Amino acid sequence: MGQDESVPLSPNTPSVTLSSRTLEAVAEYILSGRVRQICVMTGAGISTSAGIPDFRSPETGLYANLARLNLPYAEAVFDISYFREKPEPFYTLAQELYPGKFRPTVTHSFIKLLHDKGLLLKLFTQNIDCLEREAGVPGDKIVEAHGSFASQSCIECRNPYPDDEIRTHIQNKTIPRCHGCDGLVKPDIVFFGEALPADFFANRMLPTQADLIIVMGSSLTVQPFASLPQMSEDATPRILINMEQVGGIGSRPDDVLLLGDCDMGVRKLAKACGWLDDLESLHAATSPKAAAELGKASEPEKERTADEKVEDEVEKLTKEVEETLKLSRWHEERTRSSLKLERSSGDLRHVFVGAKGGE
């Protein structure tokens, strides 16, 4: 583990673990069998292509679009002290961000692909949108460093609150109250002024066990999440898939930068690994149509009523009779054709015999 400097690495500095500081070398390393555990760290940039705004981008970021809520300052919507006094702005925003409205991106499906390949040690995410879960990444593989909409509880007594009830409140922009103490209820998202989940601190040393670190869509400006990539061993390769260089990644001999759109970046990496078809299939399965068809296929067959069963039997018998009649007509036509052929042959023989007898 080392403290990363922001000074660019000299092109002449040789890599230690990788054959070179290239995407192809990362793919070669993954496929070599030496990579068994990958730690992935993600931020809001992996969800922007799903239609979810990030927080800090000028003009398009979430904070830049909160003026309509009449907040004293943009971050107040996630400030626990402000929430205690005025929870309405948060629940107005929650209606726009609540899971179920957005489809996982290709990047989310790439993380699921790593899990399916048996390579995902842990996903650390700053996101609260639950799209990793919707892409199929198991909950026990995810550390939601800033919490998420996956659960909710009372801010006073900490008692959990039912999923279906908070969903109704968010849809109606109403404020849920604890059934036990009448305290305010909110999703288990970490607000300013609250401690990070214990799960984060219980797992924050996992990067030391990783064979590869993948950082995607994060500015790496918020601590302590921003320090996670530095927890890895100095010789552990790190790949940054991001719009810009961040967090000192690029300062170690085995750092690889893939700057640009996250979805494009993971497609390139998947292609280099020979996994592109697998990735596209996983992402196709996240479409609303595919999900609906899967749900329909998994529904148990409804018990048919007596009348429906009778109708089925009548329809079946009708089809059998129709097929029998078709077969009978076919036999009849074939028999007639055969008789005509025999009659014609007989007449022809008679002509030939008569002609021979007259010679």
Protein Blocks (a to p, Z undefined) as FASTA:
>chain_A
ZZddfbdcdfklccfkbmbdcfklmmmmmmnopambdcddddfklmmmnopacfklghja
mklmmmmnopabfklmmcfklmmmmmmlmmmmmmmmpghjaccdfklmmmmmmmmnopaf
bdcdfbfnlmmmmnopafklpccfkopakbccdfklopacdfklmmmmmmnopacddfkl
opacddfbdcehiacdfklmmmmmmmmmpcbdcdehiaklacfklmmmmmpcfklccddd
dfbdeehiajafkbccdedjfklmmmmmmmmnopmmmmmmmmmmmpmklmmmmmmmmpcc
ddddfklmmmmmmmmmmmmmmmmmmmmmmmmmmmmmmmmmmmmmmmmmmmmmmmmmmZZ
